[in-house]
């Protein structure tokens, strides 16, 4: 089981429900709940990697603050202390049980209340002595709560521990995002700003930005959703392996249908590309797994149909074959064709408005009849033709793209059984509302070319191609985003400040020249050149020497920085002296890619993070940006003394992250250089 928090840059969110101050215990003796919170609960949850919150003050019954409800709704984990029969604690626990099915741990000091036996939640007893945590058992008690909290988080997926959802298994949790409480503005304002940045990163295909933002989601439910968003964006950009990684992260939190479907698409695309370890059979098994849980989902049936359709096409559409030879090969692969027909047809039967499934089933039925000269599907063809037409004509979506494909489906029907004139009219209606989207037009054209390869209804197919070819000629093909041949990622020590007690990178001409030559030699050895991209921060020392060496070889260089540029210069350049400031300013005019600062591109770092987080965040940003171009392209070079850094986010942190993700590390040990 993956560690619940192993990928998140920000910590999961724990809310503590308990009495406050000093209260009489069951035996009438006072119990100091503030010390219990500080010494036991906070300590244990911190060690579990959680941020800990509790209400600012105890609330009287009937006067529960809106913020408390919001915390009970969004918290990844709720800890409830039931040592005494406090009505507010029982009330808040009941609220959590009613709105969330998971994520509760119950604790109790001293004698366990009988009411504990009524609940399925995780339970722990901690030691009390004289109304405070028992010092003899405190360490063990903290360790037990840490362990149980981690286990509860890891077993989140699919396990309903709320008694409400446990005893009513068909009860569906409400969509927590729809339960916004108007007065709890702070969280939702932060949420909406974060969503806007996610959307912008997707639109501009800034995948490195997207992955950092996804990891910074304030609560688990948001991270699960954002990892799916990241997966979709990466998949649309052709980065299937990295997309699959994001989707698996999400599915560790929640087995959502959307995430499962997306994972299947990535598996299929990786198989189609011939990636080692991936096959269409693996994708097929994945969709069959989904259908066991969601047998009525038309989209999954359609995706399963696509797998067999792709397998069928791959069996006959090969370079060098004539149309007659391809037709003969298509006959030999009819098993895949029949499987695809079955899946698409099942999808349409589950939802007769899902015209995509219907038109695919119908088209493949026509091809089967054409290739096999069999009447097996004649009755189905007659029924489906009218049903698909009705579904496409009654498409309820207002999105332009959906309207286009609904109208294009009407054109597809005419290709199967219409005339060249009816085809021109139907497809003409579709392209009229296309809004000049080259990709959608080309998608329709490719489907027609598939039919053309088999010599199917050539007059009709050519009439359809004429419409799309004419429209596509009006448009410029979309510009291909520049993709580097290799990506060189660098991290290294800054030059030592004058008062550094233990020298690491002495700020002398001799040491600077030695480091520069070592970096330049490594770049040449790795074949760096004008087709490549280099990523670093631009700090005095290793970063600027790496930049200089890359520019000398014609490598495109981009600086990603943890602070706004003026602040970065003050913190990470000027500390090396005036000569480094001049180097920075000189090279900044030669850097070929825009200099980007995390606070501007990613927004301010999450609240409650320490001052070193900005550096750790920037390391992830650099690494994720490099990964977005493909893991096999990355070459990581670092200038390092082999020791732990001065704090989070240093060279050692970057080395550990790269090793975990790629294993491709070139270390230039300063201890060997001088």
Secondary structure as UniProt FT lines:
FT   TURN            4..5
FT   STRAND          12..17
FT   STRAND          22..24
FT   TURN            26..27
FT   STRAND          30..32
FT   HELIX           33..35
FT   HELIX           36..41
FT   HELIX           42..47
FT   TURN            48..49
FT   STRAND          50..54
FT   TURN            61..62
FT   HELIX           66..74
FT   STRAND          77..81
FT   HELIX           87..99
FT   STRAND          104..109
FT   HELIX           114..118
FT   STRAND          122..126
FT   STRAND          128..129
FT   TURN            130..131
FT   STRAND          132..133
FT   TURN            135..137
FT   HELIX           138..154
FT   TURN            157..158
FT   HELIX           163..167
FT   TURN            169..170
FT   HELIX           176..179
FT   TURN            182..183
FT   HELIX           185..203
FT   TURN            204..205
FT   HELIX           207..215
FT   HELIX           220..236
FT   TURN            237..238
FT   HELIX           240..253
FT   HELIX           257..272
FT   TURN            273..274
FT   TURN            276..277
FT   HELIX           280..293
FT   TURN            295..296
FT   HELIX           298..316
FT   TURN            319..320
FT   HELIX           323..332
FT   HELIX           334..350
FT   TURN            352..353
FT   HELIX           355..372
FT   TURN            376..377
FT   HELIX           378..393
FT   HELIX           400..417
FT   HELIX           420..432
FT   HELIX           438..453
FT   TURN            454..455
FT   HELIX           458..473
FT   STRAND          487..492
FT   TURN            498..499
FT   HELIX           509..525
FT   TURN            526..527
FT   TURN            530..531
FT   STRAND          533..536
FT   TURN            540..541
FT   HELIX           542..552
FT   TURN            553..554
FT   STRAND          556..561
FT   HELIX           565..572
FT   HELIX           574..576
FT   HELIX           578..588
FT   TURN            589..590
FT   STRAND          596..597
FT   HELIX           598..601
FT   TURN            607..608
FT   TURN            611..612
FT   HELIX           613..627
FT   TURN            628..629
FT   HELIX           631..633
FT   STRAND          634..640
FT   TURN            648..649
FT   HELIX           651..661
FT   STRAND          665..669
FT   HELIX           670..673
//
